[in-house]
Amino acid sequence: MPGDAVPQVEILTPREVPLGGPRAMTVRRTLPQRQRSLIGAWCFVDHYGPDDTAASGGMDVPPHPHTGLATVSWLFTGEVEHRDSLGTHAMVRPGELNLMTAGHGIAHSEVSTPDTTVLHGVQLWVALPEEARDGPRDFAHHAPEPVTLPGGGTARVFLGALAGSRSPVPTATPLLGAEVLLEPGATIELAVDAGFEHGLLVDRGHVAFQGQPLAPAELGYLRTGHATLRIEAGDEPARLVLLGGPPFGEQIVMWWNFVGRSHDEIVAFRAAWEAGERFGAVDGYVARDGRTGPSTRLPAPALPQATIRPRGNPQ
């Protein structure tokens, strides 16, 4: 195929996976994939809903551990109660960023509130670089104001900078994270850092990203070298999540809720969680059957028989 016929945008399609516990809700996961593990430092993209909580039971993820990463919670509809071993008790609401940094190790729970009838949003992870991955636990909240985009749209910039809006939330590596709403037939051009890779997740509507059609639940990936992003909406309103960052220059090992650098590290993280060490306790979580305390902790799955290999993006 001639070089000019190769699409600029690589399309990542989702796979459905269960999220947490026996009555797990289903989410659509577009990152990581076999052909692509990262977009900048973004290493995990889950997209869920609109989910009728009366039918599904909603979100109820018992206390579970994380290391070496930060979690980004962003809702379109509904409300989720967050508790963690830093002592944070917070609500995740539409249009508001909750950024939890695991560092050396943190545990947390996520439960949709009783008043939530429809749950809809994304859960994202960011890999922490070597100098930050063993750091302290942290939690940040930010409610960005929408900014108008010439051409027919708005954006809420929850991390990094875009269209004259900058998030005050610090990150361990440069990142871009924004919710973008487009009017039917809108065409926008966004000035971005050409040193960033970018990913565009479609929540609703059909769009063209750099001329490449994307359907709902697809994630379009664009390599570095582009100072402008062109997005065109179809005949219906579109809602998108735009992610970006410079290529992550480290190989990582991802397994369950951990990000490390070797198989042996993952084994040690799992052993620490099962022993009740390293991650701390989550106070206030109540299981659906009324249990509280250590018995509610989500048990770690069995390790694979094979050695977990480091992964990174193709060069």
QUIDA-V933492 format. One record per residue. N is the residue number from 0. OMEGA is omega in whole degrees, -180 to 180 (* if undefined). D_LAST is the distance of its C-alpha to the last C-alpha in whole Angstrom. Layout:
n = (N;N)
omega = (OMEGA;OMEGA)
d_last = (D_LAST;D_LAST)
This chain:
n = (0;1;2;3;4;5;6;7;8;9;10;11;12;13;14;15;16;17;18;19;20;21;22;23;24;25;26;27;28;29;30;31;32;33;34;35;36;37;38;39;40;41;42;43;44;45;46;47;48;49;50;51;52;53;54;55;56;57;58;59;60;61;62;63;64;65;66;67;68;69;70;71;72;73;74;75;76;77;78;79;80;81;82;83;84;85;86;87;88;89;90;91;92;93;94;95;96;97;98;99;100;101;102;103;104;105;106;107;108;109;110;111;112;113;114;115;116;117;118;119;120;121;122;123;124;125;126;127;128;129;130;131;132;133;134;135;136;137;138;139;140;141;142;143;144;145;146;147;148;149;150;151;152;153;154;155;156;157;158;159;160;161;162;163;164;165;166;167;168;169;170;171;172;173;174;175;176;177;178;179;180;181;182;183;184;185;186;187;188;189;190;191;192;193;194;195;196;197;198;199;200;201;202;203;204;205;206;207;208;209;210;211;212;213;214;215;216;217;218;219;220;221;222;223;224;225;226;227;228;229;230;231;232;233;234;235;236;237;238;239;240;241;242;243;244;245;246;247;248;249;250;251;252;253;254;255;256;257;258;259;260;261;262;263;264;265;266;267;268;269;270;271;272;273;274;275;276;277;278;279;280;281;282;283;284;285;286;287;288;289;290;291;292;293;294;295;296;297;298;299;300;301;302;303;304;305;306;307;308;309;310;311;312;313;314)
omega = (178;-177;-177;179;180;-179;176;-172;175;-177;175;-179;-175;168;-179;180;177;-179;166;166;-175;179;-173;170;-178;176;178;-175;178;178;4;173;-178;-176;-179;-177;-172;166;-166;176;177;-174;-174;178;173;-176;-175;177;-1;-174;177;-174;177;180;-173;-173;177;-179;174;-179;-178;178;-179;-171;169;170;169;-176;170;178;178;178;-178;-177;169;-178;176;-179;-179;177;-179;172;179;-176;167;-177;-179;169;-173;175;172;-177;-179;177;-180;-180;164;-179;178;179;-177;-176;-177;178;178;172;178;175;-180;-177;175;-174;-178;-179;-178;178;177;-180;-171;179;178;172;-172;174;175;176;179;179;-175;-175;-177;-168;178;-177;-177;172;179;178;179;179;179;177;-176;174;177;174;-179;177;176;-180;174;178;176;178;169;-175;-177;173;178;-174;179;172;178;179;-180;177;178;-174;-180;178;-175;174;177;-178;168;174;-177;168;-178;175;-180;174;177;178;-178;171;180;174;-175;174;-177;177;-178;177;180;157;179;174;179;178;179;174;179;-178;175;-178;168;-179;-173;179;-179;179;175;179;178;179;176;178;178;-179;179;-180;176;176;-179;-180;179;174;179;-179;-180;179;176;-174;-179;175;-180;172;-172;170;-178;-179;178;177;176;180;-179;-170;-178;171;180;172;178;174;-177;-177;-174;167;180;180;-179;176;-178;176;180;177;-180;178;-179;-179;179;179;-179;179;-179;-178;169;-166;-179;-177;176;-179;172;179;177;179;-178;178;176;-180;175;174;-172;-177;-179;-175;180;-179;178;175;177;177;176;179;-178;175;178;-174;174;180;175;-179;174;-178;*)
d_last = (20;20;17;19;20;17;17;15;16;14;17;17;21;23;24;28;28;31;31;34;37;39;40;36;35;32;29;26;23;20;17;16;15;14;11;11;12;12;13;13;15;17;16;19;21;25;27;30;34;36;38;41;42;46;44;41;42;40;37;39;36;38;37;34;31;28;26;23;23;25;26;27;29;30;33;34;38;39;40;38;40;38;39;37;38;38;41;39;41;40;40;37;38;36;35;35;32;32;29;30;28;28;27;29;31;32;34;35;36;36;39;40;43;46;47;43;44;41;37;34;31;28;27;23;22;20;18;20;19;20;23;24;24;27;29;32;32;32;33;33;35;34;36;35;37;36;35;36;33;35;35;36;34;34;31;31;29;29;26;25;26;27;30;32;31;30;30;32;30;28;25;23;20;20;20;21;23;26;28;29;32;33;36;37;36;34;31;30;27;26;25;22;19;17;15;14;12;15;17;20;22;25;29;31;32;30;27;25;22;21;23;22;25;24;27;28;26;22;19;18;14;13;10;12;14;17;20;22;22;24;26;29;31;33;37;36;35;32;30;27;25;22;20;17;16;13;10;11;11;12;12;15;18;19;23;25;26;24;21;21;19;21;23;26;25;25;28;30;29;31;34;35;35;37;39;39;38;35;35;38;40;40;44;45;43;46;45;46;49;50;49;47;46;44;45;43;39;37;36;33;32;32;29;27;29;25;23;21;17;15;12;9;6;4;0)
